[in-house]
Amino acid sequence: MPSFDIVSKVDMQEIDNAVNQALKEILQRYDFKGTHNEIKLENDVIVLLGADDYKLNAVIDVLKGKLAKRNVSSRCLDFGKKETASGGAVRQRVTIVQGISKEKGKEISKLIKNSKLKVQAQIMDDQVRVSGKKIDDLQKAIQLLKGHDLDIELQFVNMRS
């Protein structure tokens, strides 16, 4: 029976490269001279530090720009609360979201079920497997999901016939 998997994965090497490029740009830019601003990647969390709120927003813009150039969607980033750091600086933790949560999995399978396509969706850990008798139905399911905004970046992998 033909099937495919819906996943939400991020290439950590691309994120590491984008963080390094953003840090390099921040160290060289004139509007950041004389202030303490940094970006660090710690496992699945990016720690941003800005001298003030304005500088932190500028650091975020630089990071998003570098991620976009590397084809990494900013939807995979979960921005935490801004917190004050020493010396009046502002810190923000950005969690990198990997996998599809149970709630999103249920939302995806409900969306597929309500579409009246002749396919079945099954939640498996952090991914959703969609299977059906015809490949055309599977392709319609992919187009359906691409047309809806689910607030996460989806990839369609392991197409089997």
N, C-alpha and C positions, 0 to 999 in steps of 0.2 A: 504494500500500500504506500503510495507516495506521501512524503512528509517533509517538513522543514522545521527548523528551530528559530525562535525569536529570542535574541539575547541583547544585553546592553553591556558591552565591554569597552574599555578604554585602553589604548596602547600607552602603557606607563613610560616607555622610552620616549615617545613623542612629548608627553607631559614634562618629563625631565629635561628634554632639550628646550622646550618652550620656557620653562622656569629659568634655565641657565641663560638663555637669550634675553629674557626680560630683565634679569639681574644685571647683565652686562650693559643693557641700554640705560637702566636706572643709574648705574655708576657713572655713565658718560654724559647724561643729559644735564644741561645747564640749570634748569629749574629745580633740580634735586641737589645741586652743589651746596655743601656746608650743612646738610641735614642728614639724619640717620634714617635710611629707608632700606628695607631688605625683603627678600623672598627666599623662603627655605622649603624644600620638599622633605617631609618626614613620613615615610611609608605611604599611606593613603591620605595624607593631610598636607596642604600647602599653608604655611604660616606667612602672613603678610604683615609687615610693620611699616607704618608711615609716621613721619615726624608730626603730622597733624591730620585732621580729617580730610582736608583738601588733598594732601600728598598721598594719603591712603587710597583715595578714589582714583588718583592719577596712576598709582601702582597697579590697581585693579584693571584700569583701562589698558595699560601696557601688557599685562598678563593675558587679558582676553584677546588682544590683537595678535600676540605671538601664538596663542593656541589656535586662533582662526587660520593663521598662515600655515599651520601644520595639520589642518583638517581635523581638529579636535573640537567638538561642540562644547559650548559653554553650558549646555544643559546637564553635563556630567558633573558640574560643580555645585556644591551645596554650601552657600555662604552662611557662616555662623554669625553670631552677634559681634558687634564691634566692642572691644574692651579697652580700657585705658592701660597703658604700660608706663614704665618709669620715664621720667623726664617729659611728661605731657604727650608722649607718643601714643599712637592708636594701633592696636593689634587686632587682626581678624584671622580666624581659622577657616579654611575652605576645605571641606571634605570632598574627596573624589568618589563619586557614586559608581559602583560596579554592580552589575546584576539587576534583575527585575525583582522588586519587592513583592510580597504575597498580595498586597492590595492592588498593585499595578497589574499583576498576573491575572487576578480576578476581573479587573476592569477590561483587560485585553480579551479574555475568554468570553466575557459577557457581550462585548462589542461584536465578536465574531459570531456568537450564537444568535444575537439579535439581527444579524445581517441576512439570515435565512440562506446562507451559502451551505453547500453540502460538505462541510468540513467539521472536524472536531478539534477543540483546543484542550490541551492537557498541561497543567502546571507541574513542572519538574524542577524542584529546588529554586534556582535563580534564573530559570528560563522557561519558555512556553513552547511546547511541541504542537504543531498543527498538522493534522493528517486528513486525507480525503481520497476519494477514488480517482479523481481526475486532476491532472497537473494544472489545467485551466482554472479550476476552483481554487487551488492553492495560490495561483498568481493573482486572482481576484481578491483573495484574503490579504495578500501583501499590499496591493493597491489600496484596499480599504484602510489598512493600518497606517500607510504612508499619508493618507488624506486626513487622518485625525491627529490632533495635537494632544499627545499624552504626557507632555512635560518631561520625557526622558528620550534619550537617543537610542533608537532601535536598529539592530542589524539582523538580517535574515540569512541564516547559515545552514549548512548541512542539507541542502535540497537533495532529496533521494527520490528516485522513481522506480 
